[in-house]
Amino acid sequence: MNLPSAFLTRMQEMLGEEYEAFLQSYESGHYQSLRLNPRKTDREEFTEKSPFHLTPVAWEKNGFYYSEEDTPGKHPYHEAGVYYIQEASAMAPVGYLDVQPGDYVLDLCAAPGGKSTQIGAAMQGKGILICNEIHPARAKILSENVERMGLTNAVVTNESPERLSAYFPEYFDKILVDAPCSGEGMFRKHEEACSEWSPENVELCAKRQDSVLDEAAAMLKKGGRLVYSTCTFALQEDEGSVARFLLRHPEFSIKEAHRYDGMEPGRPDWAGTEPVPDGMEKTIRLWPHKLHGEGHFLAVLEKTGEVPEGYRARSLYGIQKGIAPKDFAAWKEFERESLKKQFDGIFLLFGDQLYLAPKDMPALKGLKVLRPGLHLGTMKKGRFEPAHALALSLSPKDAVHCCNLSGDSQEARQWINGMTLSKDGEKGWQLVCVDGYSLGWGKLAGGILKNHYPKGLRKTM
């Protein structure tokens, strides 16, 4: 691998005697891993069904390494949102966020969605999760991953941190800032990142991180938790960014956090500030020569104080108002005929698209919103057509009619490619599943199950 010479010089200065071991890690190849979706499965069930060779990731209960011969991205389980292919070190920050069901949570720099979907899993469908990405193309990918993993209480926005902070003063219980960075920790996995690296870009990233963290601070409640993370080794972007933040925001402190085997404490002498804030050794570094994962850095930050009794977070425009029941009557008819569960929340209509927003969702007037909650489907004249997102949020027990396909069958792969199936049964909507995991909708009529798998997602597997 052709690593930048200035990068190597700095790493040698940082690591000293460990430098050779660090270099050797680039010759060993990277570890591949996935994270199970607890909304779909659990460790025991999946290890019984799984066709893969799995080894647990120490710091994430739903994380597993898989072998080079495995191809989980080409299995129907992937399309059903049973797991998310995610680098092992990247699974660490969310665990330190300590998300609880019912929390109000912001993932400020969220694309492509690995950490957002990990947060959503911990929330168990309760509370409000806002997943934001400033770049439109990446925000679209984020939205697609939120959909695939079946999240029901997630809102996807495409905004700058500055715009969001105007809407959400001291609003969130937990905020994740997985900051845009120079990406040094990913050189082993993405060699193209080497060609984009420069000392000037490191400095640019550090300045941007200062700005992003300032906006995040304004959006966190008193007593709230902010986890800052990067996938770089650069001092300016790691200990440096945290130290500069603490000097600007004395209302924050670094919280002690458990380090798993192979994780190392941050270095106060790498902070690059005068004075050096207290607690820099409580930050955490993940080194590729110390553990099975790529380079990562994280810090758990807590905001001083506590919210007054009866405090209710309020956004700029208050609570989102929903549409009247008469405006989604076709949905209620579909719900009665095709589902065994009832949905509760705020019903929203954008054109002919019906969404279900979580209860108490903030009004998002004026913001660029890609996904204002769970996409239920399309309101057509006199009828309702369910969305793919709705299917992926369901389990077989939630649907009146199901068609279950075997994960290793040709039928499952043909379904994802858009083929129809021959099937007997009562006409109407059927939840198509693979080994009991929801995969999409089909509509049965005349012994043919018409395929409603979205054309943009169809692929040969």
Sequence and secondary structure as in RCSB ss.txt:
>XXXX:A:sequence
MNLPSAFLTRMQEMLGEEYEAFLQSYESGHYQSLRLNPRKTDREEFTEKSPFHLTPVAWEKNGFYYSEEDTPGKH
PYHEAGVYYIQEASAMAPVGYLDVQPGDYVLDLCAAPGGKSTQIGAAMQGKGILICNEIHPARAKILSENVERMG
LTNAVVTNESPERLSAYFPEYFDKILVDAPCSGEGMFRKHEEACSEWSPENVELCAKRQDSVLDEAAAMLKKGGR
LVYSTCTFALQEDEGSVARFLLRHPEFSIKEAHRYDGMEPGRPDWAGTEPVPDGMEKTIRLWPHKLHGEGHFLAV
LEKTGEVPEGYRARSLYGIQKGIAPKDFAAWKEFERESLKKQFDGIFLLFGDQLYLAPKDMPALKGLKVLRPGLH
LGTMKKGRFEPAHALALSLSPKDAVHCCNLSGDSQEARQWINGMTLSKDGEKGWQLVCVDGYSLGWGKLAGGILK
NHYPKGLRKTM
>XXXX:A:secstr
    HHHHHHHHHHHGGGHHHHHHHTTS   EEEEE TTT  HHHHHHH  S EEE TT TTEEEE TT  GGGS
HHHHTTSEEE  TGGGHHHHHH   TT EEEETT TT HHHHHHHHHHTT SEEEEE SSHHHHHHHHHHHHHTT
 SSEEEE   HHHHHHH TT EEEEEEE     GGGTTT THHHHH  HHHHHHHHHHHHHHHHHHHHHEEEEEE
EEEEES   GGGTHHHHHHHHHH TTEEE      TTEEE  GGGS  SS  TTGGGSEEE TTTSSS  EEEEE
EEESS   TT     TT B     GGGGHHHHHHHHHHBSS   SEEEEETTEEEEE TT B  TTS EEEESEE
EEEEETTEEEE HHHHHT  GGGBSSEEEE TTSHHHHHHHTT  EE  S SEEEEEEETTEEEEEEEEETTEEE
E S GGG    
